[in-house]
Amino acid sequence: MSLNAYFKKTKGRDAVIKILQSEDAPVDAAHIYEHLVKKHVSINQATLYRILDFFTDQGMIDRFEFQEGKQRFEIVRGDHHHLICEMCGCIEDIEDCNIKDLEKDITKKKKFLVKRHSLEFYGVCQSCQR
């Protein structure tokens, strides 16, 4: 994903998108900021949050809160869910979503148009079970 031609392209925006594209799971702003510092991209944390808000408002990234007191971000990848380990905090995506039938039932029975959904599973990952 590259920045839309209608958006003002800045070094900060471009760097944030590249960082998010390189991640396999949602990451928090501190993680993104650390990578910006390593790449010598000079933006302050307030600017980073404005960039994240902008990308979220534009529908380019998703924002999640996994009951840990912080927000995490990832590139929009369509409907998928997350497994969150309550011991080590690792997050893994679940791509196969079988919830479309439930959405149809909700629309039909409750007359509620579902535009999107979010589903997280909390537990203990395989590594922490050992």
PyMOL commands that set and color helices and strands:
alter all, ss='L'
color gray80, all
select helices_A, chain A and resi 11-21+29-38+45-57+100-110+126-129
alter helices_A, ss='H'
color red, helices_A
select strands_A, chain A and resi 27-28+61-65+71-75+81-85+91-94+120-123
alter strands_A, ss='S'
color yellow, strands_A
deselect
rebuild
show_as cartoon
